[in-house]
Each structure stands twice: as structure tokens, then as C-alpha cells.
Amino acid sequence: MALFKIEGRRKLKGELIPQGAKNEALQIICATLLTPEKVTVTNIPEILDIKRLMKLLKNLGVKIERIKEGHYTFEAKNVDLEYFSSLEFKHEGAKLRGSVMILGPLLARFGKAFLPKPGGDKIGRRRLDTHLLGFQKLGATFKYNSNNLFYEVDAKQLKGTYMLLDEASVTGTANILMASVMAEGKTTIYNAACEPYIQQLSKMLNRMGAKISGIGSNLLNIEGVKNLSGCEHRVLPDMIEIGSFIGLAALTQSEIRIKNVALKELGVIPKTFQKLGIKLNFENDDIIIPKQENYEIETFIDGSIMTLADAPWPGLTPDLLSVLLVTATQANGSVLIHQKMFESRLFFVDKLIDMGANIILCDPHRATVVGLNRQFKLRGTNMTSPDIRAGVALLIAALSAEGTSTIHNIEQIDRGYQNIEQRLNAIGANITRE
């Protein structure tokens, strides 16, 4: 397994261009299964999770052509349904959480879909009930074999219906949306996720000939159509990477310009970092983080401790809480980080405590960070990345720490961040991959 060696306490300076959004690209690539015609997608991040999904689609018979970096065409004219019964499919599909989103398109187009229990980050229970209950509402039946961890979904003809989702799941909404675009009649999805990624998927499907209204809200209406055609689509910049770069600049006391961020799509992310006292300047579609010696965490109006909690869009994305937590360790003041969605995502804080951070892990969902205004520097250490977001948070911590740090299991970071060490080294970091 590969590792990073990081020399800390180096000031960074320069420009960073965010990659395409990982979570959007996973949905968009799965959506190409809905049509036999060619679909062109640009600004795809060339990261491990995307490469695994593309490999899975290629094995299914999808013709994928790389025009240039981030620019691909997909043609799902000859999908091989026999591949689903192979051991290779079970092995490859189980590696990737995003593989669950092939279910909706395959069910819509072929009336049948299979999936091994998907993998991904080990951040607690991540159930598939929302996906499967939605398919059932549309008329599908499913079987789950607990012995070989395999899902089988069948539907001769999906029929539109009204459904109230049990949670505003992003991947659940995407999967049900893709299944419903060719269902007979009208489908209404209430309590739908409305993240920019879902909005982007909906707009792409409409360009393919779908009839989706209510885009941007939690109430989606879909008029079923008989077939979909090809189209062109561009993936948004990755808001999680943009937030990661903001935290990096603040923690390392660096001046960084983040280019072409699609500012209108970032929601509360800039304001949340400003609550930690981080100065942000906006120029056209760029964010400039000036060099700051210190930053002070705000309190609520009554003087009580600031709480940062994740919530469905337009609330704060849970994927940034790890970065916000590590950024707060060198602030002046205290903050309560409340991770509501996943019960294991804060367990990486023991590594930050080993580095000298002052953090109290209250329970699996809450951690209090006491920022000591840089009175005590983080110190380099040896650690292991448990998941994508914790991995990049540890990388940011190591870049600000005194001495040299080692991060093992960096394949987790590679799953979500493209050539991260090369891009950061270009603006002054010293990260070595071994």
C-alpha cells in the first residue's frame, strides 16, 4: 500500500483549480446507461472511484472513449446483462459505493438489475432502504441474499406513483429519479434531495428527453417517456475539494486563490468557514484566501459556543465536517462539531489528539474542539487514513504540523482527490508518495 511523507510548516502560495465533483460524476456516468446513444461528459475527475465505475461499465459492454483528460464519451448500445452473474462483477461492484446507482438506469431500461453489496468508506451504517423502497413503489420487486450479499431487482414495467422518501438521500434520490424517467405515467418524489448534484443530473436527463420539473426543490415531478437520447454535460467543480483548500490555506497560514469555483453552487460553505474567522475574498468566480496569522471562531448571539452541524441541502454537507474540525484546532475559540449522519466519521480525531490538538470526543456524533490560537503547534506523527474525507483532513493537519508526518492507506485519499500531492507541491508543499 502507498503512503505519503509530508514535511510540515511550509507556507503555500499560488492558484488551485478544483477538480470536477466526484459525487456528481458518479451519478452522471451511471445515467449514461439509460440510452443506447452517445453521451459526452466533460470535467470528470480522474480519481480512483471514477476509474472503478468506468471499469465496471466497460465490463458491462459500455463503449467508453477518453478524448482528453476529464473528457469522455459513453455509448451503452450493447449492455451485457450476462455479466451480472459473473464472479468478476461481484468483486468489482463491491469495491465501490457509487455502483449502487447503476440499479435505477438498468431497471428503467432493461427491467432487471443486480448488485453486490457496495463498498466505500467505513463510516458507519449506510443503508440502501431508500433506494429499494423507491423501486418497490414504482412496481419493482427485489431479493437480497444475505449469504452472498447480493441484490436482485426485477420489474417488467415500472409505473409512476407518489412517494415520500424516508430520508432525503442524495444517491437514493438520484437512483429513483433515473428509474422513474421511463416509468409509465407520472411520478412524484417528495422529500427528495436537492443538492446541486441532483439538480445537475435532472438537467442532464431533461436534455436527454426526460420531463422533470421542480428541479432545485424537494418535490420532483417526472412524466415518464419511452426512451432517452444522447447529450452533452459538464460536471460542476467539486465543492468538497474547494472547502478542503479553504481549510488548508487557513491552517497553514498561506495565501491561495481557488479558481473557477461556481460560487453560486457552494451554498453555505463559504459562510461556514467565515464562522471560524477565516477571511475570504471573492473575485469573479474565484475565492482568494489571504494569509492570516490568526482567526477567531464566532459565538452565537447570546455568547454560547458555536455549533457546526451537517444537514440536507441547502444545509452544510457532512463531507466537510472533517476539514472544518481540523481547521478549528488552530483557531482562537471553541466549536462543537455535530456529525449527525454517520456514527463513525469522527473517530479519526484520536490521530489529531496525538498531534497535539485539544479535542473532546463527546460521543460518536459530536466533538468539541478547543482552539488555542496557535499557542501549541501540531506535531508530525505516523497515521492511517480511515476514509476519503478524514484522509484529506489528516493531510491538511500534517502540512501545518512541525516535523515530518507519514500517512498510510492513501488509496482512500486517491478515491476522492486527483493527483493531490502534485497539485499541492506545485504551490510549495513537500509531499512524497512512496
N, C-alpha and C positions, 0 to 999 in steps of 0.2 A: 504493500500500500504506500502511496505517496504521502509526503509531508512537506510543510512549509517551515523554513527557518526565517525568522523576522528580526531584523535589527530595529530596536525601538528608538524613540526620542528624535526622530528625523522630521524636520519641517518639510511639508509638501507645498508645492506651488505649481499651478497650471490649470489646464482645462480637462474635463472629463465628459465624454459623450455617453449617456446611458444606453444600454442595450435595449433591444425590444423586450416587451413584457412577457416573461415566462408563462404566467398563468393565462394570459390571453392567447398566446401562441399555441398552447396545448389544446385549447378549445377549437381554435380556428383550423388547426391541422386535422382534428377529428371530424370537423364539419365537411371537409373535402370528400368524405366517404358518401355524402348524400347525393352526389351527382356523378355520372359517368364522364362528364365533360371536364376540360382542363380548368384548374383554379390556380391563379398566380398569387403568391403571398410574399411580401417584402418586409424587411426589418425583423426577420426571425432570429432570435438569439441562438447561437450555435453552442449550446450547453449540453451537458450530459443527458438530462431528462428529455430534451427535444430530440437528441440523436437516438435515444432508445425508442421514443414513439415513432420516429421515422423508420427505424429498422423494423418495428412491428408492422407498420403499414406496408412497407416493401414486401415483407414476408406474406402479407395478405394478398399481394398482387397489385398494389398501387404503384403506378409508374411515377417516380419522383426524380426530377431533374434539378440540379443546382446550377443556376445561371451565374451567380457570383455570391460572395459572402452575404448571407442573410436573405437571398433572393432565390425562391424555389417555385417550381410548378408541380402540381399534383394532378394525376389523372387516374381515377378509380374506376376504370372501364371494366377491368377483368378481376373482380374480387373473388378470391378462392376461399369459399366457405369451408372446404375440407380442412384447411389449415387449423381451424379451431379444435380439431380433435387430436392435434399433434402434441407431443411432449415439449417440442420447441416453443409452441405458443404458451403453454402453461408456464414454462421457465421465463420467457421474455416478458409476458404480460404481468407476471407477479413482481417484476423489478420496479414497476412504475405506477405511482398512484394515479397519474393522469390517464392511464389506459382505461379507466372506468368509463371515460366519455366516448369510447367507441360504441358503447351499448346503444345509445339513443339513435345515432345515424344508421347503424346496421339494422336495428329494429324497424325504423321507418322505411328503409329501402328494401330490405330482404325479409322482414317478418321474423327474424331469428337472430339471436346474438349469444355469445358465450364469453365468459371472462373468469380467469383465475382471480382469487382474492388479491387485490392490488397491494403493492408495497408502498414505498415512500418514507417520509420522516417518521421516526419513532417518537411521537409527541403525544401519545395517549390514544384513546379510542377515537376512531374516525369512521363512524358507521355509514352504511350505504342505504339505510332505510328510506331516506327521502327520495333517492333515485328510483328504487324499486317500487315504492308505494305509488309514485307518479306514473310509472309504466303500467302498474295494475289498474289505475284509474282510467288509463287510455285503452284498457282491454287486454293487456298482456298478462301472461302467467309466467311464474318463474319457479325454478327449483334451485336449492342450494345444497350441495353435497358437502357435509362437514368433514368427511373423511379425506377428500382430495381438494377441499377448499375451492370449489368451482361453482360459478353461477351459470344457469342456462335460462334464457328469456325467450318466450315464443309469443307471436301474435300474427294471426292470418290477416287481420285488418284492424289497425288502430282506429279508434273512434274518438272524436273530440268530446271534451267534457269540462266541467268546472272542478277545480281542485284548489284546496287551501293547504299550502305546504306546511309541514310541521315545524320547519325551520327555514330561514332564508339562506339556504345553502347555495354557494356560487356554482360549484360543479353540479349539484343537483338540479338547479335551475337550468343550467346550460344543457344538461343531458335530456331533461324533459322537454325543453324548448326544441331541441333538434329532433326528438322523437315525434313531436306534435305537428311539425310544419307540413308533413304529408299525411296526417291523420284525416279521416273523413269528418267534415263538419268543423265546428268552432270549438276551440279550447281556450279556457280562461285559467290563468295561473295567478293566484293571489298569494301574497307574502313571498313573491319572487325576489331573489337578489337583484339589485340594480346597480352593481359595480360598473365602472367603465368597461370592464372586460365583457360583461353581459351585453352592454349597450353596443359594443363593437361587434360582437357575434350576431346580435339581432340585425344590425345594419348590413352586415355581410350577407346574412340569409335573405334579407329583402332584396339585395342586389342580385341574388341567385333566383329570385322569383317568389320567395315566401311572402306572406301577408301578415306581418306582425305589427301591432300597434301598442301604444303605452310604453314605448322604449324610454328608459330612464326612471320609470316608476316601479312600484312593487305590484302592479296589476298589469299583466300582459295578456293581450287577446290575439289569438292566432287563428286565421282562416286557413284550413288545410288546402293544399294544392296537390296536383297529381305527380308533378316532377319538378326538379330544380335544374338550373343550368350553371355553367361556369361563370367566374367573375374574377375581379382583381381586388386585393385587400392589402392594407398596410397596417402592421401591428404598432400599437402605441409604445412610447418609451416606458421602461419598467419603473413604476412608482416606488417599488421596494428598494431598487438599486439607488434611485435618486435620494431617498431618505437615508440609506446607508452612507452615501457620500457626504450628506449634510452632517451626520454624526461623526464621520471620520474627520472632516475639517475642524469641527469644534474640539474634539478630543485631542487632536494633535497640534492644535493652535496654528492651523495652516490656512492659507488663502486659496480657495478653489472656486473655479467657475464651472457650473454644470450646464452644459449646452442643450438647447432644444428639448426642454422637459415636458412640453404640453401642459403648461401651468394650469389651465382651466380644468384639467382632468385629475389634479392632485388632491382635490377636496381639502380636508382639514390637516393634511400632512405638514405643510409649511407652518401653519399656526401652532401646531403641537410642538414643534421644535422651538418656536419662539417662546412658548411657555417655559421652556428650560433656560431661557435667557439668551438664546443664540440669535445673533443678528443675521438677517437675510436681506439682501438687496435683489431687486428684480429689474432686469433689463431685457426688453422684448420678451423672448421666450426662454431666457437664461436665468438661473439663480446664482448669485455671487455670495459666497460666504467669506466675509473679511476675517483676517487674523484677529483672534480675540484671546487676550491673556486670561480673562476670567468671564464666566457667565453665571447668572444667578437665577435660580428656579423661582417662578412666581408662586404666590399662595392664592387661595380663593379669597373673595372679597372680605369674608369675615375673619381672615387670617389663618384659617385651617390649612392643613397640609394639602398640596396639590395631588390629585389622583389622575393618572392616565390609564384609561381602560379601553379595551377593544370593543367594537360594536359593528353591527351590519352597516354597510354603506348607506348614507354618507358619513357614518361614524368612522373611527380610526381602525385601519386594517390591523389584525393581530400579527401579521408578518413583520411589523416594525417595532413591536414591543421589546424584543431582544436588543435592538440597536438603541432605542431610547433608554433602556435600562443602563447599558454600558456607558452611554454618553453622560448620564446623570452622575456617574461615580466621581467625576472631577468637577462637578458644578458646585456652587455655593448654595446650600439649602437641601431640603429633603423632598422626596416624592414617593408616592405609593403607586407601584405598577400592578395593575389588576388584569391578569390574563384570564378571561372568562371561558374561552372556547376549549382550550386544550390543557389537560391537567398535568402534563409532563414537560411543558415547554420552558418552565423557569428553573428546571433542575440543573442547568448549566452554571448557575450563579456560584456554586461552590468553587469553580475554577477562577472566577473573578475575586472571590474572597481570598483564595490562595495568592492572588496577585497583589493583595493589599486593599481591595475595595471594602467599603463599610456597608454591608448589605445584610438585612434581616429577612430570611425566607419565612414568611408568616405561615404559609400553607402551600399546597401545590399550585394555587392560583394567584397568590399575592406575595410581593416582595417590597420591602421598604428600603430605599436607597438613601443613605445619608451622605450627601456630597460635602467634602471637607475643603473645597476651594483650592485644590491642588497642594494642600499642605503636605500630603503624603502621596508620592508618586506611585503609580502601579509599577510592579516589578516583573521582569520577564520570568516565564516558567514553562514547564512542559505540560501540554494538554491535548485533549482529543475532541474533535468536532462531533457533537451528537446529532445535529441536523443542519439544514441549509442556513437558517437564519441565525441560530446560535453560533454556527461556524464563522459567519462573517462578523458577528459581534465580537467574538474572540480575536479575530484577525485585527479589527479596529483597536481593541484593547492592547494587543501586542505591539501595534505600531506606535502607541503612545507611551508604552512602558519603558522603564530603564533596563538596559541589558538586552539579551537575546532570548526570544521565545521560540518554542517548537510546537506546531500544531499538526497532529496526526489525523488520519482519516479525512484528508482534504477532498476526497471524492464527493463528500457531502456538499462542500462549497462549490465544487465544479458542477454539481447538478443545477445550480441556480445562477452562477456568475461566470461570464465568459472571459477567459484569459485575464483573470483578476490581477494576478501578480504582474503581468506585463504592463497592464494599463496603469497600475499604481506606481510601478518602478519608473515609468516614463515621467512622472511628476515628482520624483525624489525619494520614493520608498526604496527599501532594500530587502526584498523578499526573494528567497531562493527555494525553488521546488526540487526536492530530492526523491 
